Amino acid sequence: MSQLISVVITAYNRRSFLLNALKSIAMQTFKNYEVIVAKNFYDKFIDDFIKRRRFKEIFIDAKYYGEQVAAAIEEARGDIISFLEDDDEFEQDKLYWVNDAFTRHKAISFFHDTRKYIDREGNMISLINDSKFRPLILFLEKITPHNDVIINPKRMDHVKILFKHYGAISTVSLMSIKTECVKAKLKYLRKIHISVETFIPAVAGECGLLYHTSCRLTKYRIHDYNSSIAFNEVDELRRVLFNLRRAINDHELIVNEVTSKNNYLRLVVRFLQLQAKYALSTSKYRKIFNDVLIKPWEIYDLCRFECYHNYYKLLWCLIKRLARLMYVTTLR
């Protein structure tokens, strides 16, 4: 059975890769889809391509990333929404597998695939030859499950998987969700500064099961303008750390207003919030973020999430993290 899929693609100021993203949608083997492009700029070549393909275009200069995504979702007519950020690309059969997953697994509300890695020019990245990107890719591979898994967000024993493999609910371009789930929460999405990738699976957890596949269906572009990646000190402060600061507020909203108490994804969101607080608290710029620095008892919670109640690992985590925090505090 073929369901209509609405592909939502967003771009804010960045236009270098958008045409490639749009072309990857136009080349899909699955044809029952529509495309909504939300962007804050005009570009003749891009706009002409959108018109020729009869994609829908929304011009929006929104303050928050969540506002931009919400505006596109409001226009969606599909049963499923697949997200694509402007610097990533779909493999040709991505939407085929999205439709197949939601058709075969009636109880799922969320589909998530696995990355391929490409550079700025769109070439596949080789771990053997590219030492610059190796640490990042190894980290992403470590937190991502390499098998197909279905997670029930109402079962703590299932959600525990995500404290180790939270890569199964990260990166917007890997995500698809039932439209009815996310449309019911648009008033909250509009308040999200930057953490749409946390909001989407948390909302999906209110509606059904989460499905992650090990199939690599999305090309994830690594470049100097990634919002969560820093290759130099200026990027670390101006982009990554300030984005972590904004994410902390987003996480608070998701935990307190978006998720119900029996949706254990709220604990994963809390875990990500504590990770962000710890990263800011141990950075050389910690004084700038004084209002969100992590508290000692929050480090206990962070370690508890990381160590799954293993006493010895928990103790070692506490010693290591508290020592690091004390060292940074003394140093500065």
ZIZI-V443016 format. One record per pair of residues at least 4 apart in sequence whose ideal C-beta (glycine too) atoms are under 8 Angstrom apart, sorted by the first residue. I is the first residue (numbers start at 1). J is the second residue. D is the distance in whole Angstrom. If there is no record, write none. Layout:
i/j/d
I/J/D
I/J/D
This chain:
i/j/d
1/103/5
2/30/8
2/32/5
2/99/6
3/32/7
3/78/7
3/79/4
3/80/6
3/99/6
3/102/6
3/103/7
4/32/6
4/33/7
4/34/7
4/77/6
4/78/4
4/79/6
4/80/8
5/30/7
5/32/7
5/33/4
5/34/8
5/78/5
5/79/7
5/80/5
5/81/7
5/82/6
5/95/5
5/98/6
5/99/6
5/176/7
6/33/7
6/34/5
6/35/8
6/36/6
6/73/8
6/76/4
6/77/6
6/78/3
6/80/7
6/81/5
6/82/7
6/179/7
7/25/5
7/33/6
7/34/7
7/35/5
7/36/7
7/81/8
7/82/5
7/83/8
7/84/6
7/95/7
8/36/5
8/38/7
8/69/7
8/72/4
8/73/6
8/76/7
8/81/6
8/82/7
8/83/5
8/84/7
9/18/8
9/21/6
9/22/7
9/25/7
9/35/7
9/36/7
9/37/5
9/38/7
9/72/8
9/83/8
9/84/5
9/85/7
9/86/6
10/37/8
10/38/5
10/39/7
10/65/7
10/68/5
10/69/6
10/72/7
10/85/6
10/86/7
11/15/6
11/18/5
11/37/7
11/38/8
11/39/4
11/40/8
11/41/7
11/86/4
12/39/7
12/40/5
12/62/8
12/65/7
12/68/7
13/40/7
13/41/7
14/18/7
14/86/6
14/87/7
14/225/6
15/39/8
15/41/6
15/43/5
15/46/6
15/86/8
16/87/8
16/225/8
17/21/6
17/86/6
17/87/4
17/88/8
17/221/6
18/22/6
18/39/7
18/43/8
18/46/6
18/86/4
19/23/6
19/45/7
19/46/6
19/49/6
20/24/7
20/89/6
20/122/6
21/25/7
21/84/6
21/85/8
21/86/5
21/87/7
21/88/6
21/89/6
21/90/8
22/26/6
22/35/8
22/37/7
22/46/7
22/49/6
22/50/7
22/53/7
22/55/7
23/27/6
23/49/8
23/89/8
24/28/8
24/84/8
24/89/4
24/90/4
24/91/8
24/92/8
24/219/8
25/33/7
25/35/6
25/84/7
25/90/6
26/53/6
27/92/5
28/33/7
28/90/7
28/92/6
28/93/8
28/94/7
28/95/5
28/96/7
29/92/5
29/93/5
29/95/8
29/96/5
30/93/7
30/95/4
30/96/4
30/98/8
30/99/6
32/99/7
33/78/7
33/82/8
33/95/6
34/55/8
34/56/7
34/76/7
34/77/6
34/78/6
35/53/7
35/55/4
35/56/7
36/55/7
36/56/5
36/57/8
36/58/7
36/72/4
36/73/8
36/75/5
36/76/6
37/50/6
37/55/6
37/56/7
37/57/5
37/58/7
37/72/8
38/58/4
38/60/5
38/68/5
38/69/7
38/71/6
38/72/4
39/57/7
39/58/8
39/59/7
39/60/8
39/86/8
40/59/7
40/60/6
40/61/4
40/62/7
40/68/8
42/47/6
42/59/7
43/47/6
44/48/6
45/49/7
46/50/6
47/51/6
47/57/7
48/52/6
49/53/6
50/55/5
50/57/5
51/55/8
51/57/8
56/75/6
58/71/6
58/72/6
58/75/7
60/67/7
60/68/6
60/71/5
62/67/4
62/68/4
62/71/7
63/67/6
64/68/7
64/190/7
64/191/7
64/192/6
64/193/5
64/194/8
65/69/6
65/192/7
65/193/7
65/194/5
65/196/6
66/70/6
66/189/5
66/190/6
66/191/6
66/192/3
66/193/7
66/194/8
66/196/6
66/199/7
66/250/8
67/71/6
67/189/8
67/190/5
68/72/7
69/73/6
69/83/8
69/189/6
69/196/5
70/74/6
70/186/5
70/189/4
70/190/5
71/75/7
72/76/7
73/81/6
73/179/8
73/182/6
73/183/6
73/186/6
73/189/7
74/183/8
74/186/7
76/81/6
76/179/6
76/183/8
78/179/6
79/102/8
79/178/7
79/179/6
80/98/6
80/99/7
80/102/6
80/111/8
80/176/6
80/177/7
80/178/6
80/179/6
81/176/7
81/177/6
81/178/8
81/179/5
81/182/6
82/94/8
82/95/7
82/98/6
82/175/8
82/176/4
83/172/5
83/173/6
83/175/5
83/176/7
83/196/8
83/200/7
84/88/6
84/89/8
84/90/6
84/172/8
84/173/5
84/218/8
85/172/5
85/173/5
87/221/5
87/223/7
87/225/7
87/226/7
88/173/4
88/218/6
88/219/6
88/220/6
88/221/6
89/118/7
89/122/8
89/218/7
89/219/4
89/221/7
90/94/4
90/95/7
90/217/7
90/218/6
90/219/8
91/116/7
91/216/7
91/217/5
91/218/7
91/219/7
93/97/6
93/217/7
94/98/6
94/113/7
94/217/4
94/218/6
95/99/6
96/100/6
97/101/6
97/113/7
97/213/7
97/215/6
97/217/6
98/102/7
98/111/5
98/176/5
99/103/6
100/104/6
101/105/6
101/108/7
101/111/5
101/211/6
101/213/7
102/108/6
102/111/7
102/176/8
102/178/7
105/150/7
105/209/7
105/211/6
107/208/5
107/209/5
108/150/7
108/208/6
108/209/5
108/210/7
108/211/4
109/177/6
109/178/5
109/181/5
109/204/4
109/205/8
109/207/4
109/208/3
109/209/7
109/210/7
110/169/8
110/175/7
110/176/7
110/177/5
110/178/8
110/200/7
110/201/6
110/204/4
110/205/8
110/208/7
110/209/8
110/210/4
110/211/7
111/175/7
111/176/4
111/177/8
111/211/5
111/213/7
112/168/6
112/169/6
112/174/5
112/175/6
112/176/8
112/201/7
112/210/7
112/211/7
112/212/5
112/213/7
113/174/5
113/212/8
113/213/5
113/215/6
113/216/7
113/217/4
113/218/6
114/144/6
114/146/8
114/174/7
114/212/8
114/213/7
114/214/5
114/215/6
114/216/5
114/217/7
114/218/8
115/140/7
115/144/8
115/171/7
115/174/7
115/216/6
115/218/6
115/219/8
115/220/4
116/124/7
116/216/5
116/218/7
116/219/5
116/220/7
117/124/7
117/125/4
117/133/7
117/137/6
117/219/8
117/220/6
117/222/6
118/122/5
118/123/6
118/124/6
118/125/6
118/219/5
118/220/7
118/221/5
118/222/7
119/123/5
119/125/6
119/130/8
119/133/8
119/221/7
119/222/6
119/223/7
120/221/7
120/222/8
120/223/4
120/224/8
122/219/8
122/221/7
125/130/5
125/133/5
125/137/7
125/222/7
126/130/6
127/133/8
127/134/5
127/137/6
127/138/8
130/134/6
132/231/7
133/137/6
133/222/5
134/138/6
135/139/6
136/140/6
136/222/7
136/229/7
137/141/6
137/222/8
138/142/6
139/143/7
140/144/6
140/167/6
141/146/8
142/167/8
143/164/7
143/165/6
143/166/6
143/167/4
143/170/8
144/165/6
144/167/3
144/168/6
145/149/5
145/161/7
145/165/5
145/167/7
145/168/5
145/212/6
145/214/7
146/214/5
147/214/5
148/211/8
148/212/7
148/213/5
148/214/6
149/161/7
149/168/7
149/211/8
149/212/5
150/209/5
150/210/7
150/211/5
150/212/8
151/158/5
151/159/7
151/161/6
151/162/7
151/168/7
151/209/7
151/210/4
151/211/8
151/212/7
152/158/5
152/159/8
152/209/6
153/158/7
153/159/6
153/204/8
153/205/3
153/206/8
153/209/7
153/210/6
153/263/5
153/264/6
153/265/5
154/205/8
154/262/5
154/263/7
154/264/7
155/159/7
155/264/7
156/160/6
156/264/5
158/264/8
159/163/8
159/264/4
159/265/6
159/267/7
159/268/6
160/164/8
160/308/6
161/165/6
161/168/7
162/166/5
162/168/6
162/169/6
162/265/7
162/268/5
163/268/7
163/271/6
163/305/5
163/306/7
163/308/7
164/308/8
166/170/6
166/268/6
166/271/7
166/272/7
167/171/8
168/210/7
168/212/4
169/197/8
169/198/8
169/201/4
169/210/7
169/212/8
169/265/8
169/268/7
170/174/7
170/197/6
171/175/7
171/197/6
171/218/8
171/220/7
172/196/6
172/197/5
172/200/7
173/218/5
173/220/7
174/217/8
174/218/5
174/220/8
175/197/7
175/200/5
175/201/7
177/181/6
177/182/5
177/200/6
177/203/7
177/204/5
178/182/8
178/204/7
178/207/6
178/208/7
179/183/6
180/184/7
180/207/7
181/185/8
181/203/6
181/204/6
181/206/7
181/207/4
181/208/8
182/186/7
182/189/7
182/200/7
182/203/6
182/204/8
184/203/8
185/189/6
185/199/8
185/203/5
185/206/8
185/258/6
186/190/6
187/191/8
188/192/7
188/199/7
188/253/7
188/254/8
188/257/6
188/258/5
189/196/7
189/199/6
189/203/8
191/253/6
192/196/6
192/199/5
192/250/5
192/253/7
193/246/4
193/247/7
193/249/6
193/250/6
194/227/7
194/243/6
194/246/5
194/247/6
194/250/6
195/199/6
195/246/8
195/247/5
195/250/4
195/251/6
195/254/7
196/200/6
197/201/8
198/202/6
198/247/7
198/250/7
198/251/7
198/254/6
198/269/6
198/272/6
199/203/6
199/250/7
199/254/6
199/258/7
200/204/6
201/205/6
201/210/6
201/265/6
202/206/8
202/254/5
202/258/6
202/259/5
202/263/7
202/265/5
202/266/7
202/269/6
203/207/7
203/258/6
203/259/8
204/208/7
204/210/6
205/210/7
205/259/7
205/263/5
205/264/8
205/265/4
206/258/8
206/259/7
206/260/6
206/263/6
213/217/8
221/226/8
222/226/6
222/229/7
224/231/6
224/235/7
227/239/6
227/240/8
227/243/6
228/240/6
228/243/7
229/235/8
229/240/7
230/235/4
230/236/4
230/239/7
230/240/5
231/235/6
232/236/7
233/237/7
234/238/6
235/239/5
235/240/6
236/240/5
236/241/6
236/283/8
237/241/5
237/242/7
237/285/6
238/242/7
239/243/6
240/244/7
241/245/7
241/279/8
241/280/6
241/283/6
241/285/6
241/288/8
241/289/7
242/246/7
243/247/6
244/248/7
244/276/4
244/279/6
244/280/6
245/249/8
245/276/8
245/280/7
245/289/6
245/292/6
246/250/7
247/251/6
247/272/8
247/273/8
247/276/5
248/252/7
248/273/6
248/276/5
248/277/6
248/292/5
249/253/7
250/254/6
251/255/6
251/269/5
251/270/7
251/272/6
251/273/4
251/276/7
252/256/6
252/273/7
253/257/5
253/258/7
254/258/5
254/259/6
254/266/7
254/269/5
255/259/6
255/266/5
255/269/5
255/270/6
255/273/7
259/263/5
259/265/6
259/266/4
259/269/7
260/266/8
261/266/8
264/268/7
265/269/6
266/270/6
267/271/6
267/305/7
268/272/7
269/273/6
270/274/7
270/301/8
270/305/8
271/275/7
271/302/7
271/305/4
271/306/8
272/276/7
273/277/6
274/278/6
274/294/7
274/298/6
274/299/8
274/301/6
274/302/4
274/305/7
275/279/6
275/302/7
276/280/7
277/281/6
277/292/6
277/293/7
277/294/4
277/298/7
278/282/6
278/294/5
278/299/7
278/302/6
278/321/7
278/325/8
279/283/6
280/285/8
280/286/6
280/289/4
280/292/6
280/293/7
280/294/8
281/286/6
281/289/8
281/293/5
281/294/5
281/325/6
281/328/7
282/286/7
282/324/6
282/325/6
282/328/5
283/289/8
283/328/8
284/328/8
284/332/7
285/289/7
286/290/7
286/293/6
286/328/7
286/329/8
286/332/7
287/332/7
289/293/6
294/298/5
294/299/6
294/302/7
294/325/7
295/299/8
296/300/7
296/322/7
297/301/7
298/302/6
299/303/6
299/318/7
299/321/5
299/322/6
299/325/7
300/304/6
300/318/6
301/305/7
302/306/6
302/317/8
302/321/7
303/307/6
303/314/5
303/317/4
303/318/5
303/321/6
304/309/7
304/314/6
306/313/8
306/317/6
307/313/4
307/314/4
307/317/6
308/313/8
309/314/7
310/314/6
311/315/6
312/316/6
313/317/6
314/318/6
315/319/6
316/320/6
317/321/6
318/322/6
319/323/6
320/324/6
321/325/6
322/326/6
323/327/6
324/328/6
325/329/6
326/330/6
327/331/6
328/332/6
